[in-house]
Amino acid sequence: MAFGEKLHKLRKEKGLSQEALAEKLNTTRQAISKWENGQGFPETEKLLMIGNIFEVSMDYLLKDSAEQSHEREEGYYVSREMAEGYLSSVHKSTKYGALGASLLILSAVPYFVFDQDPGIYTFLILILAAIGIMALVSADFAEEDQYKILKREPLILDENYLKELTTRYEDLKKRYTAVMAIGIGSFVVAMVAFVLERKDIALGALVPYYAIFVALLAVGTYILIRTSSILEAYKLLVKNEAYINSFGFKLRNKVRKKVDNL
């Protein structure tokens, strides 16, 4: 069976019109018609996208065989548009998530600043905590479902785009090094202060500065959540082989398969 016949068969089985398939492939209906009639052949990028849409392997599409395999050995093709959309989504969701976590920590500050006035510090704690929870909920909504597949499949990216993305990832790591150092330093200073008081080593000398240490803890949390999440998103795309070979990835796959079989 020739490629055109397979494409026509797959499209019909999926219930897609030529116009609908053309839209998914970012091409024209005329191009789809020519491919199905054997008057042309899609470029590699479009072939990979076709494999993703119909969940078939490149072997099935390219070889003159009618045997269909749903094992996509090459993995899931990620276009430039999808990769950039995913990174943009992570930037947005982590901004809300980091802000939410930081505000929840900061909600303790009014207690130390207005410790003589329960009415004021209770009101401010509730306000900050409520805003923090709203930010965390917003972070969950900002994480788009269409990108969840990127964490479940081996990925394929255009070679030139992957090089560009790798360069951006390395530059980002260099820029974030100093920022993360500030975040870690803030976090450590705050935690050490609390431990010293907890163990009665500082003998109460640091208690008047608890509000400052809580603020440092919040700043460190924001920086670390934000930077580490963005770097992990880039790493998922750039270092995908290491990601899919990690214990966490394999464990999630096993759990998902068991759930699917229930």
Backbone as CSV, one residue per row, in Angstrom:
resi,resn,N_x,N_y,N_z,CA_x,CA_y,CA_z,C_x,C_y,C_z
1,MET,0.846,-1.190,0.000,0.000,0.000,0.000,0.887,1.247,0.000
2,ALA,0.664,2.149,-0.927,1.469,3.348,-1.052,1.127,4.353,0.044
3,PHE,2.009,5.343,0.213,1.814,6.336,1.263,0.473,7.050,1.117
4,GLY,0.130,7.461,-0.104,-1.120,8.189,-0.328,-2.337,7.399,0.107
5,GLU,-2.325,6.096,-0.198,-3.449,5.240,0.190,-3.532,5.114,1.712
6,LYS,-2.364,4.989,2.352,-2.348,4.880,3.815,-2.869,6.161,4.460
7,LEU,-2.447,7.294,3.919,-2.890,8.571,4.477,-4.400,8.721,4.340
8,HIS,-4.910,8.359,3.171,-6.359,8.440,2.940,-7.105,7.528,3.917
9,LYS,-6.595,6.305,4.083,-7.214,5.333,4.984,-7.191,5.819,6.436
10,LEU,-6.045,6.325,6.876,-5.911,6.812,8.250,-6.833,8.012,8.508
11,ARG,-6.902,8.889,7.527,-7.747,10.080,7.677,-9.209,9.693,7.814
12,LYS,-9.653,8.740,6.987,-11.047,8.297,7.044,-11.348,7.607,8.372
13,GLU,-10.394,6.776,8.830,-10.585,6.066,10.102,-10.683,7.050,11.266
14,LYS,-9.978,8.163,11.159,-9.976,9.175,12.211,-11.183,10.112,12.095
15,GLY,-11.874,10.011,10.957,-13.049,10.864,10.746,-12.698,12.307,10.456
16,LEU,-11.542,12.520,9.820,-11.093,13.865,9.507,-11.321,14.188,8.028
17,SER,-11.741,15.391,7.738,-11.818,15.857,6.354,-10.422,16.308,5.931
18,GLN,-10.226,16.516,4.641,-8.931,17.010,4.169,-8.639,18.391,4.756
19,GLU,-9.681,19.210,4.899,-9.510,20.541,5.470,-9.062,20.461,6.931
20,ALA,-9.684,19.539,7.700,-9.346,19.401,9.121,-7.913,18.911,9.299
21,LEU,-7.514,17.941,8.469,-6.145,17.436,8.554,-5.151,18.513,8.141
22,ALA,-5.496,19.260,7.112,-4.617,20.340,6.649,-4.398,21.367,7.755
23,GLU,-5.448,21.659,8.505,-5.336,22.625,9.606,-4.401,22.112,10.690
24,LYS,-4.504,20.817,11.015,-3.636,20.226,12.036,-2.174,20.235,11.598
25,LEU,-1.947,20.110,10.287,-0.584,20.047,9.761,-0.068,21.412,9.307
26,ASN,-0.914,22.435,9.469,-0.537,23.781,9.047,-0.171,23.818,7.562
27,THR,-1.026,23.208,6.744,-0.808,23.185,5.297,-2.152,23.411,4.612
28,THR,-2.241,23.147,3.330,-3.471,23.397,2.581,-4.203,22.099,2.257
29,ARG,-5.504,22.218,1.974,-6.283,21.045,1.567,-5.742,20.478,0.267
30,GLN,-5.268,21.363,-0.638,-4.723,20.907,-1.920,-3.494,20.022,-1.719
31,ALA,-2.683,20.372,-0.711,-1.489,19.556,-0.428,-1.898,18.163,0.031
32,ILE,-2.898,18.089,0.913,-3.387,16.790,1.386,-3.916,15.970,0.218
33,SER,-4.667,16.611,-0.651,-5.230,15.924,-1.822,-4.130,15.371,-2.717
34,LYS,-3.100,16.158,-2.959,-1.989,15.696,-3.803,-1.264,14.511,-3.166
35,TRP,-1.040,14.573,-1.853,-0.368,13.464,-1.169,-1.179,12.181,-1.295
36,GLU,-2.491,12.303,-1.082,-3.342,11.111,-1.141,-3.438,10.550,-2.552
37,ASN,-3.287,11.402,-3.560,-3.350,10.952,-4.953,-1.990,10.568,-5.511
38,GLY,-0.967,10.570,-4.646,0.364,10.159,-5.081,1.061,11.173,-5.952
39,GLN,0.645,12.450,-5.876,1.241,13.485,-6.717,2.286,14.309,-5.971
40,GLY,2.566,13.937,-4.762,3.547,14.657,-3.963,3.823,13.909,-2.673
41,PHE,4.755,14.453,-1.892,5.145,13.769,-0.657,5.494,14.822,0.379
42,PRO,5.010,14.683,1.619,5.302,15.693,2.660,6.756,15.663,3.117
43,GLU,7.222,16.823,3.587,8.572,16.888,4.128,8.629,16.147,5.468
44,THR,9.840,15.966,5.973,10.050,15.160,7.186,9.234,15.668,8.369
45,GLU,9.199,16.987,8.568,8.464,17.548,9.706,6.993,17.164,9.639
46,LYS,6.404,17.261,8.450,4.988,16.928,8.284,4.764,15.423,8.484
47,LEU,5.718,14.610,8.051,5.602,13.156,8.254,5.561,12.817,9.744
48,LEU,6.430,13.465,10.511,6.462,13.220,11.951,5.155,13.659,12.602
49,MET,4.615,14.779,12.144,3.341,15.259,12.675,2.207,14.294,12.322
50,ILE,2.233,13.754,11.101,1.222,12.770,10.681,1.308,11.532,11.575
51,GLY,2.542,11.093,11.870,2.715,9.946,12.759,2.126,10.197,14.131
52,ASN,2.293,11.420,14.647,1.721,11.778,15.942,0.202,11.795,15.907
53,ILE,-0.355,12.400,14.870,-1.805,12.542,14.770,-2.493,11.178,14.701
54,PHE,-1.945,10.281,13.888,-2.597,8.981,13.677,-1.991,7.868,14.520
55,GLU,-0.972,8.222,15.324,-0.337,7.267,16.244,0.191,6.041,15.508
56,VAL,0.940,6.299,14.448,1.573,5.224,13.690,3.060,5.514,13.573
57,SER,3.839,4.488,13.251,5.284,4.643,13.136,5.662,5.165,11.760
58,MET,6.882,5.677,11.665,7.388,6.122,10.367,7.549,4.941,9.420
59,ASP,7.903,3.769,9.981,8.030,2.565,9.147,6.724,2.278,8.420
60,TYR,5.627,2.385,9.141,4.330,2.111,8.523,4.027,3.104,7.407
61,LEU,4.343,4.373,7.639,4.050,5.398,6.642,4.930,5.284,5.404
62,LEU,6.179,4.914,5.590,7.144,4.971,4.497,7.307,3.661,3.729
63,LYS,7.089,2.528,4.405,7.275,1.245,3.724,6.020,0.817,2.984
64,ASP,6.203,0.136,1.878,5.069,-0.350,1.082,4.470,-1.586,1.727
65,SER,3.866,-1.385,2.864,3.249,-2.480,3.604,1.935,-1.997,4.167
66,ALA,0.966,-2.895,4.245,-0.343,-2.529,4.783,-0.402,-2.735,6.281
67,GLU,0.649,-3.336,6.838,0.650,-3.628,8.271,0.836,-2.358,9.075
68,GLN,-0.058,-2.130,9.981,-0.034,-0.909,10.775,0.495,-1.183,12.166
69,SER,1.384,-0.328,12.621,1.922,-0.456,13.975,1.674,0.834,14.727
70,HIS,1.176,0.705,15.928,0.912,1.879,16.743,2.065,2.181,17.690
71,GLU,3.166,1.444,17.501,4.345,1.710,18.324,5.192,2.766,17.630
72,ARG,5.204,3.943,18.161,5.961,5.023,17.551,7.361,5.035,18.148
73,GLU,8.233,4.229,17.578,9.555,4.058,18.151,10.338,5.369,18.186
74,GLU,10.048,6.238,17.224,10.807,7.481,17.157,10.409,8.448,18.259
75,GLY,9.228,8.295,18.808,8.771,9.193,19.854,7.771,10.209,19.357
76,TYR,7.492,11.175,20.200,6.485,12.192,19.899,7.169,13.424,19.323
77,TYR,6.778,13.831,18.119,7.403,14.988,17.486,6.866,16.278,18.111
78,VAL,7.795,17.161,18.485,7.437,18.442,19.090,7.860,19.561,18.143
79,SER,6.890,20.276,17.623,7.190,21.385,16.723,7.742,22.565,17.515
80,ARG,8.353,23.501,16.809,8.855,24.721,17.440,7.724,25.451,18.177
81,GLU,6.556,25.522,17.513,5.420,26.226,18.102,4.979,25.572,19.409
82,MET,4.953,24.243,19.421,4.516,23.543,20.623,5.547,23.707,21.747
83,ALA,6.826,23.600,21.404,7.878,23.743,22.413,7.859,25.136,23.028
84,GLU,7.723,26.158,22.187,7.693,27.534,22.689,6.432,27.778,23.518
85,GLY,5.325,27.178,23.086,4.084,27.300,23.856,4.220,26.657,25.224
86,TYR,4.893,25.506,25.270,5.112,24.809,26.543,5.980,25.647,27.484
87,LEU,7.067,26.207,26.952,7.954,27.027,27.780,7.233,28.275,28.289
88,SER,6.411,28.869,27.429,5.630,30.036,27.842,4.634,29.666,28.942
89,SER,4.018,28.483,28.811,3.065,28.006,29.807,3.751,27.780,31.158
90,VAL,4.967,27.229,31.117,5.719,26.989,32.352,6.091,28.311,33.019
91,HIS,6.520,29.291,32.215,6.844,30.613,32.764,5.641,31.173,33.518
92,LYS,4.476,31.036,32.914,3.260,31.599,33.501,2.844,30.844,34.763
93,SER,2.799,29.519,34.676,2.330,28.729,35.823,3.292,28.799,37.004
94,THR,4.605,28.800,36.726,5.574,28.852,37.829,5.593,30.220,38.489
95,LYS,5.266,31.261,37.725,5.185,32.599,38.311,4.098,32.629,39.379
96,TYR,2.937,32.080,39.041,1.833,32.030,40.006,2.152,31.081,41.152
97,GLY,2.736,29.922,40.826,3.048,28.941,41.863,4.068,29.453,42.859
98,ALA,5.133,30.079,42.352,6.169,30.622,43.239,5.616,31.761,44.080
99,LEU,4.779,32.601,43.457,4.177,33.712,44.191,3.243,33.201,45.289
100,GLY,2.447,32.173,44.960,1.521,31.607,45.943,2.240,31.035,47.145
101,ALA,3.294,30.248,46.895,4.058,29.656,47.998,4.710,30.737,48.855
102,SER,5.232,31.770,48.204,5.897,32.859,48.942,4.915,33.636,49.809
103,LEU,3.720,33.898,49.270,2.721,34.640,50.035,2.237,33.849,51.251
104,LEU,2.134,32.538,51.100,1.744,31.718,52.246,2.784,31.806,53.358
105,ILE,4.051,31.837,52.967,5.118,31.994,53.971,5.068,33.393,54.580
106,LEU,4.883,34.399,53.710,4.836,35.790,54.181,3.646,36.069,55.099
107,SER,2.625,35.226,55.012,1.441,35.454,55.847,1.775,35.364,57.344
108,ALA,2.953,34.817,57.667,3.360,34.746,59.072,3.956,36.062,59.571
109,VAL,4.382,36.940,58.641,5.042,38.191,59.025,4.174,39.086,59.919
110,PRO,2.880,39.301,59.591,2.062,40.177,60.447,2.032,39.753,61.913
111,TYR,2.141,38.460,62.166,2.122,37.979,63.556,3.300,38.545,64.351
112,PHE,4.463,38.640,63.693,5.654,39.145,64.385,5.695,40.665,64.414
113,VAL,5.109,41.308,63.411,5.124,42.771,63.350,4.051,43.389,64.253
114,PHE,2.861,42.772,64.266,1.739,43.311,65.050,1.339,42.348,66.166
115,ASP,2.343,41.778,66.851,2.068,40.759,67.863,1.246,41.281,69.044
116,GLN,1.185,42.611,69.189,0.405,43.184,70.287,-1.045,43.464,69.897
117,ASP,-1.353,43.259,68.646,-2.708,43.563,68.160,-3.247,42.381,67.358
118,PRO,-3.865,41.399,68.029,-4.358,40.192,67.349,-5.328,40.488,66.206
119,GLY,-6.120,41.522,66.339,-7.094,41.847,65.301,-6.428,42.185,63.983
120,ILE,-5.384,43.005,64.050,-4.680,43.422,62.828,-3.923,42.258,62.200
121,TYR,-3.116,41.544,63.043,-2.308,40.490,62.425,-3.166,39.325,61.928
122,THR,-4.287,39.050,62.576,-5.170,37.983,62.090,-5.763,38.349,60.726
123,PHE,-6.199,39.602,60.607,-6.765,40.073,59.335,-5.733,40.002,58.215
124,LEU,-4.523,40.490,58.480,-3.476,40.494,57.447,-3.032,39.073,57.079
125,ILE,-2.965,38.203,58.075,-2.605,36.801,57.800,-3.626,36.166,56.857
126,LEU,-4.903,36.380,57.148,-5.962,35.809,56.312,-5.909,36.359,54.886
127,ILE,-5.649,37.664,54.742,-5.579,38.282,53.415,-4.425,37.697,52.607
128,LEU,-3.238,37.667,53.212,-2.058,37.140,52.511,-2.220,35.664,52.164
129,ALA,-2.761,34.885,53.101,-2.962,33.454,52.862,-3.982,33.227,51.739
130,ALA,-5.034,34.026,51.724,-6.064,33.892,50.693,-5.501,34.208,49.312
131,ILE,-4.710,35.283,49.231,-4.096,35.643,47.945,-3.123,34.551,47.503
132,GLY,-2.377,34.006,48.464,-1.434,32.934,48.146,-2.137,31.703,47.596
133,ILE,-3.242,31.321,48.226,-4.005,30.152,47.754,-4.585,30.415,46.369
134,MET,-5.067,31.633,46.139,-5.593,31.987,44.819,-4.503,31.887,43.752
135,ALA,-3.292,32.314,44.102,-2.177,32.243,43.155,-1.828,30.788,42.834
136,LEU,-1.853,29.918,43.852,-1.563,28.499,43.626,-2.628,27.845,42.740
137,VAL,-3.874,28.210,42.961,-4.958,27.695,42.119,-4.787,28.184,40.677
138,SER,-4.405,29.454,40.535,-4.175,30.012,39.202,-3.031,29.289,38.495
139,ALA,-2.010,28.891,39.262,-0.880,28.156,38.682,-1.342,26.818,38.123
140,ASP,-2.258,26.175,38.843,-2.783,24.885,38.383,-3.583,25.054,37.094
141,PHE,-4.369,26.116,37.012,-5.155,26.373,35.799,-4.264,26.799,34.632
142,ALA,-3.138,27.451,34.939,-2.245,27.945,33.887,-1.492,26.807,33.207
143,GLU,-1.406,25.645,33.867,-0.730,24.482,33.280,-1.671,23.817,32.272
144,GLU,-1.394,23.994,31.005,-2.288,23.537,29.950,-2.159,22.037,29.705
145,ASP,-3.320,21.376,29.528,-3.367,19.923,29.365,-2.634,19.442,28.118
146,GLN,-2.640,20.261,27.063,-2.047,19.830,25.795,-0.551,19.542,25.898
147,TYR,0.096,20.089,26.955,1.536,19.885,27.097,1.893,18.722,28.025
148,LYS,0.891,18.094,28.629,1.169,16.998,29.561,1.803,15.788,28.867
149,ILE,1.503,15.636,27.563,2.063,14.505,26.823,3.583,14.602,26.736
150,LEU,4.126,15.813,26.833,5.576,15.992,26.737,6.306,15.320,27.893
151,LYS,5.581,15.100,28.998,6.191,14.462,30.169,5.952,12.964,30.186
152,ARG,5.275,12.461,29.129,4.941,11.035,29.115,5.585,10.269,27.969
153,GLU,6.123,10.990,26.974,6.643,10.329,25.776,8.084,10.744,25.496
154,PRO,8.861,9.856,24.849,10.156,10.301,24.311,9.880,11.358,23.241
155,LEU,10.705,12.384,23.171,10.421,13.507,22.292,11.407,13.613,21.127
156,ILE,10.896,14.130,20.016,11.726,14.421,18.843,11.567,15.896,18.519
157,LEU,12.686,16.594,18.341,12.656,17.993,17.939,13.505,18.169,16.689
158,ASP,13.167,19.167,15.902,13.975,19.500,14.737,15.411,19.755,15.181
159,GLU,16.368,19.206,14.447,17.773,19.252,14.854,18.280,20.682,15.016
160,ASN,17.941,21.550,14.080,18.409,22.938,14.158,17.770,23.664,15.343
161,TYR,16.487,23.412,15.541,15.803,24.051,16.664,16.351,23.536,17.992
162,LEU,16.679,22.248,18.046,17.236,21.663,19.267,18.571,22.318,19.612
163,LYS,19.384,22.595,18.598,20.661,23.281,18.842,20.415,24.684,19.399
164,GLU,19.452,25.370,18.802,19.103,26.713,19.277,18.602,26.667,20.719
165,LEU,17.766,25.670,21.014,17.198,25.526,22.353,18.282,25.166,23.363
166,THR,19.235,24.350,22.960,20.347,23.965,23.833,21.197,25.179,24.201
167,THR,21.446,26.032,23.221,22.208,27.257,23.473,21.473,28.153,24.466
168,ARG,20.157,28.292,24.282,19.356,29.098,25.208,19.383,28.505,26.611
169,TYR,19.323,27.175,26.697,19.341,26.486,27.985,20.659,26.728,28.719
170,GLU,21.770,26.625,27.994,23.080,26.841,28.612,23.240,28.290,29.059
171,ASP,22.765,29.236,28.245,22.829,30.655,28.622,21.971,30.924,29.860
172,LEU,20.805,30.285,29.879,19.883,30.474,31.005,20.492,29.935,32.298
173,LYS,21.165,28.807,32.219,21.809,28.234,33.401,22.866,29.191,33.970
174,LYS,23.618,29.813,33.050,24.649,30.753,33.497,24.017,31.967,34.175
175,ARG,22.946,32.496,33.584,22.286,33.678,34.140,21.613,33.368,35.469
176,TYR,21.085,32.163,35.593,20.349,31.795,36.801,21.263,31.382,37.955
177,THR,22.537,31.128,37.672,23.457,30.675,38.724,23.520,31.671,39.873
178,ALA,23.734,32.951,39.525,23.825,33.983,40.565,22.490,34.182,41.272
179,VAL,21.406,34.139,40.496,20.073,34.318,41.075,19.757,33.194,42.049
180,MET,20.065,31.954,41.646,19.799,30.809,42.513,20.678,30.853,43.765
181,ALA,21.883,31.392,43.614,22.773,31.518,44.780,22.147,32.463,45.810
182,ILE,21.530,33.544,45.320,20.843,34.477,46.224,19.665,33.781,46.903
183,GLY,18.913,32.999,46.118,17.768,32.278,46.671,18.180,31.276,47.729
184,ILE,19.224,30.514,47.429,19.714,29.517,48.392,20.244,30.202,49.645
185,GLY,20.983,31.315,49.438,21.533,32.044,50.575,20.433,32.581,51.479
186,SER,19.389,33.155,50.881,18.265,33.690,51.666,17.589,32.587,52.462
187,PHE,17.373,31.474,51.794,16.710,30.337,52.427,17.537,29.792,53.588
188,VAL,18.829,29.625,53.362,19.710,29.052,54.382,19.832,29.977,55.592
189,VAL,20.016,31.280,55.331,20.139,32.240,56.436,18.899,32.189,57.330
190,ALA,17.721,32.187,56.690,16.472,32.153,57.460,16.348,30.868,58.266
191,MET,16.652,29.738,57.635,16.525,28.451,58.325,17.524,28.326,59.481
192,VAL,18.736,28.803,59.257,19.751,28.754,60.329,19.304,29.586,61.527
193,ALA,18.730,30.757,61.251,18.260,31.631,62.339,17.179,30.932,63.165
194,PHE,16.230,30.292,62.477,15.164,29.603,63.192,15.703,28.414,63.994
195,VAL,16.666,27.696,63.430,17.251,26.544,64.127,18.005,27.008,65.374
196,LEU,18.744,28.112,65.255,19.506,28.629,66.403,18.586,29.005,67.560
197,GLU,17.444,29.591,67.221,16.487,29.943,68.265,15.785,28.707,68.810
198,ARG,15.488,27.790,67.918,14.801,26.559,68.327,15.656,25.772,69.314
199,LYS,16.965,25.767,69.105,17.882,25.022,69.970,18.379,25.859,71.163
200,ASP,17.815,27.074,71.296,18.192,27.981,72.390,19.669,28.365,72.350
201,ILE,20.222,28.348,71.138,21.630,28.737,71.001,21.761,30.254,70.952
202,ALA,20.822,30.921,70.268,20.871,32.388,70.135,20.294,33.090,71.351
203,LEU,19.637,32.332,72.230,19.099,32.862,73.491,18.153,34.062,73.273
204,GLY,17.344,33.982,72.236,16.339,35.011,71.999,16.827,36.244,71.273
205,ALA,18.111,36.307,70.957,18.657,37.505,70.310,18.092,37.719,68.910
206,LEU,17.669,36.634,68.271,17.185,36.745,66.896,15.663,36.886,66.793
207,VAL,14.968,36.705,67.887,13.501,36.765,67.869,12.963,38.083,67.320
208,PRO,13.544,39.249,67.677,13.021,40.509,67.134,13.122,40.616,65.610
209,TYR,13.950,39.777,65.025,14.163,39.846,63.576,13.445,38.721,62.821
210,TYR,12.518,38.048,63.494,11.807,36.931,62.864,11.085,37.349,61.579
211,ALA,10.512,38.543,61.576,9.791,39.003,60.382,10.728,39.089,59.184
212,ILE,11.962,39.555,59.441,12.953,39.652,58.365,13.332,38.264,57.866
213,PHE,13.504,37.318,58.798,13.889,35.967,58.393,12.764,35.266,57.614
214,VAL,11.530,35.533,58.013,10.394,34.964,57.269,10.370,35.540,55.856
215,ALA,10.633,36.847,55.741,10.675,37.487,54.421,11.797,36.882,53.569
216,LEU,12.959,36.639,54.176,14.074,36.002,53.450,13.689,34.599,52.983
217,LEU,12.988,33.885,53.849,12.529,32.540,53.495,11.580,32.588,52.298
218,ALA,10.692,33.575,52.285,9.741,33.733,51.184,10.454,34.086,49.882
219,VAL,11.438,34.994,49.982,12.208,35.391,48.795,12.970,34.191,48.225
220,GLY,13.637,33.451,49.117,14.385,32.269,48.675,13.485,31.236,48.019
221,THR,12.307,31.031,48.596,11.350,30.069,48.046,10.897,30.485,46.655
222,TYR,10.575,31.772,46.507,10.125,32.276,45.200,11.203,32.058,44.139
223,ILE,12.428,32.461,44.470,13.531,32.359,43.503,13.790,30.907,43.117
224,LEU,13.843,30.018,44.104,14.187,28.625,43.826,13.097,27.902,43.035
225,ILE,11.835,28.144,43.386,10.740,27.510,42.649,10.726,28.008,41.206
226,ARG,10.857,29.313,41.040,10.781,29.921,39.707,11.914,29.445,38.802
227,THR,13.145,29.588,39.273,14.300,29.253,38.425,14.405,27.755,38.162
228,SER,14.210,26.940,39.198,14.361,25.491,39.019,13.283,24.934,38.095
229,SER,12.072,25.455,38.176,10.986,24.974,37.320,11.223,25.321,35.857
230,ILE,11.707,26.531,35.604,11.983,26.952,34.225,13.131,26.141,33.641
231,LEU,14.176,25.933,34.439,15.309,25.127,33.962,14.888,23.681,33.699
232,GLU,14.006,23.144,34.540,13.522,21.782,34.340,12.716,21.664,33.048
233,ALA,11.972,22.717,32.715,11.192,22.707,31.470,12.117,22.655,30.258
234,TYR,13.182,23.453,30.291,14.163,23.420,29.205,14.863,22.066,29.154
235,LYS,15.189,21.543,30.328,15.892,20.262,30.399,15.036,19.138,29.832
236,LEU,13.731,19.197,30.050,12.817,18.186,29.505,12.944,18.104,27.994
237,LEU,13.108,19.250,27.340,13.207,19.289,25.883,14.631,19.006,25.402
238,VAL,15.605,19.636,26.047,16.989,19.562,25.587,17.663,18.246,25.988
239,LYS,17.388,17.778,27.199,18.010,16.550,27.712,16.964,15.450,27.845
240,ASN,16.155,15.278,26.815,15.017,14.374,26.921,15.426,12.924,27.143
241,GLU,16.525,12.503,26.547,16.960,11.108,26.717,17.250,10.807,28.178
242,ALA,17.927,11.737,28.852,18.208,11.550,30.282,16.918,11.548,31.086
243,TYR,15.962,12.383,30.669,14.683,12.473,31.375,13.908,11.162,31.284
244,ILE,13.816,10.582,30.067,13.031,9.350,29.893,13.726,8.132,30.495
245,ASN,15.018,8.260,30.763,15.741,7.151,31.392,15.802,7.282,32.914
246,SER,15.211,8.353,33.424,15.227,8.564,34.865,14.253,7.612,35.556
247,PHE,14.513,7.347,36.815,13.660,6.440,37.592,12.239,6.981,37.701
248,GLY,12.118,8.308,37.898,10.793,8.914,38.048,9.926,8.737,36.820
249,PHE,10.529,8.914,35.631,9.783,8.761,34.376,9.293,7.319,34.213
250,LYS,10.171,6.367,34.470,9.808,4.953,34.321,8.739,4.550,35.335
251,LEU,8.854,5.068,36.551,7.866,4.742,37.580,6.494,5.298,37.211
252,ARG,6.456,6.556,36.735,5.179,7.153,36.331,4.547,6.384,35.190
253,ASN,5.354,5.922,34.247,4.836,5.143,33.120,4.220,3.828,33.582
254,LYS,4.878,3.166,34.519,4.359,1.898,35.033,3.038,2.102,35.768
255,VAL,2.994,3.155,36.589,1.768,3.451,37.322,0.625,3.772,36.364
256,ARG,0.926,4.590,35.330,-0.095,4.987,34.375,-0.640,3.778,33.606
257,LYS,0.255,2.868,33.226,-0.179,1.676,32.490,-1.086,0.785,33.359
258,LYS,-0.724,0.669,34.642,-1.552,-0.142,35.548,-2.926,0.481,35.736
259,VAL,-2.946,1.815,35.842,-4.243,2.519,35.981,-5.076,2.347,34.730
260,ASP,-4.431,2.449,33.544,-5.146,2.298,32.278,-5.740,0.896,32.105
261,ASN,-5.059,-0.094,32.726,-5.525,-1.481,32.584,-6.635,-1.857,33.566
262,LEU,-6.901,-0.968,34.521,-7.949,-1.259,35.508,-9.333,-1.194,34.877
